[in-house]
Amino acid sequence: MTLDGFTNPDVNSAKALRLADLRNAPDSVVLLNTSGRISFLGGEGLPTLQIDDLSQVVGRQWWDFWPEDQRVQLKKRFEDALAGHPQEFRLRVAVTSGDLRDLELSVSPVPGFDGKNSSILVISRDITQDD
């Protein structure tokens, strides 16, 4: 069986390569299910949260890791992306160390093979200008 001209081993290799790319990305990369729960966290996501083990975040609501006063906005951005409307915006947040960081976020739908949005990809980049 083939998928877009690839044999199954080729597809598996491509998936493994892409997963390695996401794990080593310079930005925080989060994949959410349609309920907003984290199914993957890579790149700078774990170091930013100061978490050593992915199992500490998988299955938890994405917005629960954000300050309470920003959760309503983040849920709305998630819902809009799930409805097919990609979101790009900036937030200023206090990280675990207490420092303020400026983040640029992209929240985008990921369609499944059936064309329906099966997950949401969140990429956040630290754009803080340190003097």
TINUDO-540993 format. One line per field, with one value per atom (N, C-alpha, C, CB): residue in three letters; residue number from 1; atom name; y, z, x. Coordinates in steps of 0.05 Angstrom, whole numbers, plus 5000, padded with zeros to 4 digits. Glycine has a CB too. Layout:
<atoms>
type	c(ALA	...)
seq	c(NUM	...)
atom	c(CA	...)
py	c(Y	...)
pz	c(Z	...)
px	c(X	...)
</atoms>
This chain:
<atoms>
type	c(MET	MET	MET	MET	THR	THR	THR	THR	LEU	LEU	LEU	LEU	ASP	ASP	ASP	ASP	GLY	GLY	GLY	GLY	PHE	PHE	PHE	PHE	THR	THR	THR	THR	ASN	ASN	ASN	ASN	PRO	PRO	PRO	PRO	ASP	ASP	ASP	ASP	VAL	VAL	VAL	VAL	ASN	ASN	ASN	ASN	SER	SER	SER	SER	ALA	ALA	ALA	ALA	LYS	LYS	LYS	LYS	ALA	ALA	ALA	ALA	LEU	LEU	LEU	LEU	ARG	ARG	ARG	ARG	LEU	LEU	LEU	LEU	ALA	ALA	ALA	ALA	ASP	ASP	ASP	ASP	LEU	LEU	LEU	LEU	ARG	ARG	ARG	ARG	ASN	ASN	ASN	ASN	ALA	ALA	ALA	ALA	PRO	PRO	PRO	PRO	ASP	ASP	ASP	ASP	SER	SER	SER	SER	VAL	VAL	VAL	VAL	VAL	VAL	VAL	VAL	LEU	LEU	LEU	LEU	LEU	LEU	LEU	LEU	ASN	ASN	ASN	ASN	THR	THR	THR	THR	SER	SER	SER	SER	GLY	GLY	GLY	GLY	ARG	ARG	ARG	ARG	ILE	ILE	ILE	ILE	SER	SER	SER	SER	PHE	PHE	PHE	PHE	LEU	LEU	LEU	LEU	GLY	GLY	GLY	GLY	GLY	GLY	GLY	GLY	GLU	GLU	GLU	GLU	GLY	GLY	GLY	GLY	LEU	LEU	LEU	LEU	PRO	PRO	PRO	PRO	THR	THR	THR	THR	LEU	LEU	LEU	LEU	GLN	GLN	GLN	GLN	ILE	ILE	ILE	ILE	ASP	ASP	ASP	ASP	ASP	ASP	ASP	ASP	LEU	LEU	LEU	LEU	SER	SER	SER	SER	GLN	GLN	GLN	GLN	VAL	VAL	VAL	VAL	VAL	VAL	VAL	VAL	GLY	GLY	GLY	GLY	ARG	ARG	ARG	ARG	GLN	GLN	GLN	GLN	TRP	TRP	TRP	TRP	TRP	TRP	TRP	TRP	ASP	ASP	ASP	ASP	PHE	PHE	PHE	PHE	TRP	TRP	TRP	TRP	PRO	PRO	PRO	PRO	GLU	GLU	GLU	GLU	ASP	ASP	ASP	ASP	GLN	GLN	GLN	GLN	ARG	ARG	ARG	ARG	VAL	VAL	VAL	VAL	GLN	GLN	GLN	GLN	LEU	LEU	LEU	LEU	LYS	LYS	LYS	LYS	LYS	LYS	LYS	LYS	ARG	ARG	ARG	ARG	PHE	PHE	PHE	PHE	GLU	GLU	GLU	GLU	ASP	ASP	ASP	ASP	ALA	ALA	ALA	ALA	LEU	LEU	LEU	LEU	ALA	ALA	ALA	ALA	GLY	GLY	GLY	GLY	HIS	HIS	HIS	HIS	PRO	PRO	PRO	PRO	GLN	GLN	GLN	GLN	GLU	GLU	GLU	GLU	PHE	PHE	PHE	PHE	ARG	ARG	ARG	ARG	LEU	LEU	LEU	LEU	ARG	ARG	ARG	ARG	VAL	VAL	VAL	VAL	ALA	ALA	ALA	ALA	VAL	VAL	VAL	VAL	THR	THR	THR	THR	SER	SER	SER	SER	GLY	GLY	GLY	GLY	ASP	ASP	ASP	ASP	LEU	LEU	LEU	LEU	ARG	ARG	ARG	ARG	ASP	ASP	ASP	ASP	LEU	LEU	LEU	LEU	GLU	GLU	GLU	GLU	LEU	LEU	LEU	LEU	SER	SER	SER	SER	VAL	VAL	VAL	VAL	SER	SER	SER	SER	PRO	PRO	PRO	PRO	VAL	VAL	VAL	VAL	PRO	PRO	PRO	PRO	GLY	GLY	GLY	GLY	PHE	PHE	PHE	PHE	ASP	ASP	ASP	ASP	GLY	GLY	GLY	GLY	LYS	LYS	LYS	LYS	ASN	ASN	ASN	ASN	SER	SER	SER	SER	SER	SER	SER	SER	ILE	ILE	ILE	ILE	LEU	LEU	LEU	LEU	VAL	VAL	VAL	VAL	ILE	ILE	ILE	ILE	SER	SER	SER	SER	ARG	ARG	ARG	ARG	ASP	ASP	ASP	ASP	ILE	ILE	ILE	ILE	THR	THR	THR	THR	GLN	GLN	GLN	GLN	ASP	ASP	ASP	ASP	ASP	ASP	ASP	ASP)
seq	c(1	1	1	1	2	2	2	2	3	3	3	3	4	4	4	4	5	5	5	5	6	6	6	6	7	7	7	7	8	8	8	8	9	9	9	9	10	10	10	10	11	11	11	11	12	12	12	12	13	13	13	13	14	14	14	14	15	15	15	15	16	16	16	16	17	17	17	17	18	18	18	18	19	19	19	19	20	20	20	20	21	21	21	21	22	22	22	22	23	23	23	23	24	24	24	24	25	25	25	25	26	26	26	26	27	27	27	27	28	28	28	28	29	29	29	29	30	30	30	30	31	31	31	31	32	32	32	32	33	33	33	33	34	34	34	34	35	35	35	35	36	36	36	36	37	37	37	37	38	38	38	38	39	39	39	39	40	40	40	40	41	41	41	41	42	42	42	42	43	43	43	43	44	44	44	44	45	45	45	45	46	46	46	46	47	47	47	47	48	48	48	48	49	49	49	49	50	50	50	50	51	51	51	51	52	52	52	52	53	53	53	53	54	54	54	54	55	55	55	55	56	56	56	56	57	57	57	57	58	58	58	58	59	59	59	59	60	60	60	60	61	61	61	61	62	62	62	62	63	63	63	63	64	64	64	64	65	65	65	65	66	66	66	66	67	67	67	67	68	68	68	68	69	69	69	69	70	70	70	70	71	71	71	71	72	72	72	72	73	73	73	73	74	74	74	74	75	75	75	75	76	76	76	76	77	77	77	77	78	78	78	78	79	79	79	79	80	80	80	80	81	81	81	81	82	82	82	82	83	83	83	83	84	84	84	84	85	85	85	85	86	86	86	86	87	87	87	87	88	88	88	88	89	89	89	89	90	90	90	90	91	91	91	91	92	92	92	92	93	93	93	93	94	94	94	94	95	95	95	95	96	96	96	96	97	97	97	97	98	98	98	98	99	99	99	99	100	100	100	100	101	101	101	101	102	102	102	102	103	103	103	103	104	104	104	104	105	105	105	105	106	106	106	106	107	107	107	107	108	108	108	108	109	109	109	109	110	110	110	110	111	111	111	111	112	112	112	112	113	113	113	113	114	114	114	114	115	115	115	115	116	116	116	116	117	117	117	117	118	118	118	118	119	119	119	119	120	120	120	120	121	121	121	121	122	122	122	122	123	123	123	123	124	124	124	124	125	125	125	125	126	126	126	126	127	127	127	127	128	128	128	128	129	129	129	129	130	130	130	130	131	131	131	131)
atom	c(N	CA	C	CB	N	CA	C	CB	N	CA	C	CB	N	CA	C	CB	N	CA	C	CB	N	CA	C	CB	N	CA	C	CB	N	CA	C	CB	N	CA	C	CB	N	CA	C	CB	N	CA	C	CB	N	CA	C	CB	N	CA	C	CB	N	CA	C	CB	N	CA	C	CB	N	CA	C	CB	N	CA	C	CB	N	CA	C	CB	N	CA	C	CB	N	CA	C	CB	N	CA	C	CB	N	CA	C	CB	N	CA	C	CB	N	CA	C	CB	N	CA	C	CB	N	CA	C	CB	N	CA	C	CB	N	CA	C	CB	N	CA	C	CB	N	CA	C	CB	N	CA	C	CB	N	CA	C	CB	N	CA	C	CB	N	CA	C	CB	N	CA	C	CB	N	CA	C	CB	N	CA	C	CB	N	CA	C	CB	N	CA	C	CB	N	CA	C	CB	N	CA	C	CB	N	CA	C	CB	N	CA	C	CB	N	CA	C	CB	N	CA	C	CB	N	CA	C	CB	N	CA	C	CB	N	CA	C	CB	N	CA	C	CB	N	CA	C	CB	N	CA	C	CB	N	CA	C	CB	N	CA	C	CB	N	CA	C	CB	N	CA	C	CB	N	CA	C	CB	N	CA	C	CB	N	CA	C	CB	N	CA	C	CB	N	CA	C	CB	N	CA	C	CB	N	CA	C	CB	N	CA	C	CB	N	CA	C	CB	N	CA	C	CB	N	CA	C	CB	N	CA	C	CB	N	CA	C	CB	N	CA	C	CB	N	CA	C	CB	N	CA	C	CB	N	CA	C	CB	N	CA	C	CB	N	CA	C	CB	N	CA	C	CB	N	CA	C	CB	N	CA	C	CB	N	CA	C	CB	N	CA	C	CB	N	CA	C	CB	N	CA	C	CB	N	CA	C	CB	N	CA	C	CB	N	CA	C	CB	N	CA	C	CB	N	CA	C	CB	N	CA	C	CB	N	CA	C	CB	N	CA	C	CB	N	CA	C	CB	N	CA	C	CB	N	CA	C	CB	N	CA	C	CB	N	CA	C	CB	N	CA	C	CB	N	CA	C	CB	N	CA	C	CB	N	CA	C	CB	N	CA	C	CB	N	CA	C	CB	N	CA	C	CB	N	CA	C	CB	N	CA	C	CB	N	CA	C	CB	N	CA	C	CB	N	CA	C	CB	N	CA	C	CB	N	CA	C	CB	N	CA	C	CB	N	CA	C	CB	N	CA	C	CB	N	CA	C	CB	N	CA	C	CB	N	CA	C	CB	N	CA	C	CB	N	CA	C	CB	N	CA	C	CB	N	CA	C	CB	N	CA	C	CB	N	CA	C	CB	N	CA	C	CB	N	CA	C	CB	N	CA	C	CB	N	CA	C	CB	N	CA	C	CB	N	CA	C	CB	N	CA	C	CB	N	CA	C	CB	N	CA	C	CB	N	CA	C	CB	N	CA	C	CB)
py	c(4976	5000	5025	5000	5045	5070	5093	5074	5114	5139	5161	5143	5175	5196	5187	5220	5162	5151	5140	5173	5140	5129	5101	5147	5083	5057	5061	5036	5042	5044	5049	5018	5036	5042	5071	5023	5081	5109	5128	5115	5122	5139	5139	5130	5115	5113	5128	5084	5127	5142	5172	5134	5180	5209	5218	5214	5202	5209	5212	5189	5193	5194	5218	5168	5225	5248	5274	5250	5276	5300	5302	5299	5280	5280	5289	5252	5281	5290	5320	5274	5330	5358	5374	5365	5364	5378	5377	5365	5355	5353	5372	5324	5378	5395	5423	5382	5431	5457	5479	5460	5502	5524	5538	5545	5533	5544	5522	5556	5530	5511	5501	5524	5474	5462	5444	5445	5450	5435	5425	5452	5399	5388	5382	5362	5393	5390	5372	5417	5356	5342	5361	5317	5351	5369	5378	5354	5368	5377	5397	5354	5403	5422	5409	5443	5383	5369	5364	5342	5366	5364	5334	5374	5329	5302	5301	5293	5324	5325	5353	5320	5353	5378	5375	5385	5393	5390	5417	5376	5417	5442	5453	5462	5478	5492	5490	5521	5474	5472	5461	5454	5439	5427	5445	5400	5455	5473	5498	5481	5510	5534	5529	5544	5506	5499	5487	5479	5483	5471	5443	5489	5427	5400	5381	5397	5359	5340	5317	5329	5312	5288	5295	5268	5287	5293	5283	5282	5261	5250	5269	5223	5289	5309	5328	5325	5329	5348	5335	5367	5311	5298	5292	5272	5299	5294	5317	5270	5337	5360	5383	5371	5400	5422	5442	5436	5450	5468	5495	5474	5506	5532	5532	5544	5508	5506	5513	5478	5514	5521	5551	5506	5566	5595	5609	5604	5635	5650	5651	5679	5650	5649	5671	5649	5695	5718	5716	5743	5696	5693	5668	5692	5652	5627	5630	5611	5649	5653	5660	5675	5678	5685	5661	5708	5645	5622	5601	5610	5596	5578	5587	5574	5613	5624	5621	5654	5626	5623	5594	5632	5575	5547	5540	5530	5549	5543	5554	5554	5579	5591	5574	5619	5565	5549	5522	5544	5510	5485	5488	5474	5512	5518	5524	5541	5523	5527	5555	5522	5570	5598	5600	5618	5598	5600	5627	5598	5626	5650	5656	5644	5682	5691	5715	5699	5715	5736	5736	5733	5757	5760	5762	5785	5751	5753	5760	5726	5774	5778	5762	5809	5744	5726	5726	5698	5720	5715	5686	5725	5679	5651	5642	5647	5617	5605	5621	5577	5632	5647	5674	5651	5682	5708	5730	5717	5724	5743	5746	5734	5770	5774	5767	5804	5752	5744	5752	5714	5761	5767	5743	5794	5732	5709	5715	5686	5703	5704	5676	5714	5674	5648	5644	5643	5620	5612	5588	5607	5589	5567	5559	5575	5535	5527	5500	5528	5497	5471	5452	5474	5426	5405	5386	5390	5386	5367	5339	5376	5320	5292	5283	5275	5257	5247	5251	5218	5253	5258	5287	5247	5305	5333	5348	5337	5334	5348	5354	5330	5376	5384	5363	5412	5350	5328	5336	5304	5359	5368	5398	5351	5410	5438	5439	5456	5453	5457	5485	5453	5486	5512	5515	5514	5537	5544	5570	5544	5571	5596	5602	5595	5627	5637	5660	5646	5658	5680	5702	5670	5725	5748	5771	5758	5764	5784	5797	5772	5823	5838	5842	5865	5825	5828	5849	5801	5868	5890	5884	5916)
pz	c(5000	5000	5000	5024	4985	4984	4993	4957	5001	5009	4995	5040	4976	4961	4949	4980	4939	4926	4944	4910	4970	4989	4997	5014	5001	5013	5043	5006	5056	5086	5100	5096	5094	5108	5103	5099	5078	5073	5090	5043	5093	5109	5138	5106	5148	5176	5180	5184	5160	5162	5162	5140	5144	5142	5168	5119	5180	5206	5228	5214	5228	5249	5245	5248	5220	5215	5223	5185	5217	5224	5255	5211	5268	5297	5310	5308	5298	5308	5304	5294	5281	5275	5297	5247	5303	5322	5350	5323	5358	5384	5387	5389	5365	5366	5356	5351	5353	5342	5361	5337	5350	5367	5382	5351	5373	5385	5401	5364	5417	5431	5411	5457	5409	5391	5407	5369	5405	5420	5401	5443	5404	5389	5408	5373	5402	5420	5406	5427	5422	5410	5408	5427	5398	5394	5420	5377	5442	5468	5481	5487	5468	5479	5497	5494	5497	5514	5498	5524	5512	5500	5493	5519	5468	5460	5453	5436	5448	5442	5450	5411	5461	5468	5460	5498	5444	5435	5433	5408	5422	5420	5447	5404	5451	5476	5497	5471	5491	5509	5536	5497	5538	5564	5580	5560	5567	5582	5592	5565	5576	5584	5608	5561	5609	5631	5655	5623	5650	5670	5678	5695	5658	5662	5649	5650	5663	5653	5638	5675	5644	5633	5619	5656	5594	5577	5590	5550	5605	5617	5637	5631	5646	5665	5651	5678	5624	5610	5591	5594	5581	5562	5575	5551	5561	5571	5587	5588	5593	5608	5589	5628	5598	5582	5577	5596	5553	5545	5560	5515	5562	5575	5605	5570	5617	5646	5653	5656	5633	5637	5635	5618	5630	5626	5650	5600	5654	5676	5673	5676	5696	5696	5680	5725	5681	5667	5637	5677	5626	5597	5587	5590	5604	5596	5578	5620	5584	5568	5539	5580	5536	5509	5495	5511	5509	5496	5488	5515	5505	5497	5472	5520	5470	5447	5422	5451	5425	5402	5393	5410	5412	5406	5391	5432	5401	5389	5360	5406	5356	5330	5311	5331	5320	5303	5297	5317	5316	5312	5291	5338	5290	5270	5242	5280	5240	5215	5210	5193	5231	5229	5245	5240	5230	5244	5259	5223	5280	5298	5301	5325	5300	5306	5324	5280	5347	5366	5384	5383	5401	5420	5448	5413	5467	5495	5511	5505	5533	5552	5576	5559	5584	5607	5625	5597	5650	5670	5670	5699	5665	5664	5693	5646	5696	5722	5739	5720	5726	5740	5750	5722	5740	5747	5726	5773	5707	5686	5667	5670	5656	5636	5608	5636	5593	5566	5546	5564	5523	5501	5483	5486	5478	5461	5437	5477	5414	5390	5386	5365	5384	5382	5355	5405	5345	5321	5329	5297	5326	5333	5307	5356	5297	5271	5271	5250	5255	5253	5236	5240	5243	5229	5219	5246	5192	5182	5182	5154	5186	5184	5155	5203	5150	5123	5112	5122	5130	5122	5117	5143	5120	5116	5140	5093	5160	5184	5202	5200	5217	5235	5258	5247	5259	5278	5302	5265	5299	5321	5316	5325	5335	5333	5339	5353	5322	5325	5336	5298	5359	5371	5371	5401	5359	5359	5373	5330	5393	5407	5406	5437	5401	5398	5418	5369	5432	5451	5434	5472	5434	5419	5437	5400	5462	5482	5473	5510	5474	5468	5493	5453	5499	5523	5518	5530	5536	5534	5549	5543)
px	c(5017	5000	5018	4981	5009	5025	5008	5037	5021	5008	5024	5007	5012	5025	5052	5031	5052	5076	5097	5088	5092	5111	5102	5114	5121	5115	5112	5136	5100	5097	5123	5085	5145	5170	5179	5193	5175	5182	5165	5178	5139	5122	5131	5092	5137	5146	5172	5150	5191	5216	5210	5235	5192	5185	5173	5166	5156	5143	5164	5122	5183	5204	5221	5221	5228	5244	5230	5252	5204	5189	5186	5161	5182	5180	5206	5173	5229	5255	5258	5278	5249	5250	5234	5238	5210	5193	5205	5165	5217	5230	5253	5239	5267	5291	5286	5313	5261	5255	5264	5224	5272	5281	5258	5296	5233	5209	5195	5190	5176	5159	5138	5146	5135	5117	5098	5131	5072	5052	5031	5039	5024	5001	4979	5010	4956	4932	4911	4920	4897	4874	4851	4867	4828	4805	4792	4785	4801	4791	4810	4787	4832	4851	4872	4837	4873	4892	4918	4881	4941	4967	4972	4989	4979	4987	5017	4970	5029	5057	5068	5063	5092	5105	5135	5102	5145	5172	5186	5174	5210	5225	5232	5210	5228	5234	5211	5239	5191	5168	5175	5147	5189	5196	5215	5208	5237	5254	5240	5278	5222	5208	5191	5191	5177	5161	5177	5139	5203	5220	5210	5223	5203	5192	5212	5163	5218	5237	5224	5253	5199	5186	5160	5180	5158	5135	5109	5138	5111	5087	5073	5093	5088	5077	5057	5099	5058	5041	5021	5057	5028	5010	4983	5023	4962	4935	4923	4935	4940	4930	4921	4951	4903	4894	4916	4870	4919	4941	4939	4940	4916	4913	4918	4885	4917	4923	4952	4917	4969	4997	5002	5015	4981	4983	4970	4969	4978	4966	4935	4977	4922	4893	4879	4883	4890	4878	4880	4890	4895	4897	4883	4927	4872	4861	4836	4854	4819	4795	4803	4777	4822	4832	4844	4853	4860	4873	4852	4893	4832	4810	4796	4790	4791	4778	4795	4771	4820	4839	4840	4868	4840	4839	4813	4841	4790	4764	4763	4741	4773	4774	4791	4784	4814	4831	4818	4859	4805	4791	4769	4779	4757	4736	4748	4719	4775	4788	4799	4768	4801	4812	4838	4791	4861	4887	4889	4910	4904	4907	4937	4894	4943	4970	4967	4987	4982	4979	5003	4953	5005	5027	5016	5045	5032	5025	5050	5013	5047	5069	5062	5072	5080	5075	5099	5069	5093	5114	5121	5106	5146	5154	5161	5179	5168	5172	5192	5181	5212	5233	5222	5257	5199	5188	5193	5198	5211	5217	5193	5242	5190	5169	5181	5159	5165	5174	5152	5180	5160	5141	5141	5149	5118	5115	5098	5104	5106	5090	5079	5107	5053	5040	5026	5021	5027	5012	4996	5031	4969	4951	4937	4931	4943	4933	4919	4955	4898	4885	4902	4857	4901	4915	4894	4937	4889	4868	4878	4859	4859	4865	4861	4846	4864	4861	4832	4868	4813	4785	4779	4766	4799	4795	4784	4776	4776	4766	4790	4745	4788	4810	4812	4805	4834	4838	4855	4850	4869	4886	4893	4911	4906	4914	4944	4898	4958	4987	4992	5002	5006	5012	5043	5001	5052	5080	5083	5092	5100	5106	5135	5096	5141	5169	5173	5175	5195	5203	5214	5223	5201	5210	5219	5188	5224	5233	5259	5236	5260	5285	5300	5279	5320	5336	5357	5350	5359	5378	5404	5367)
</atoms>
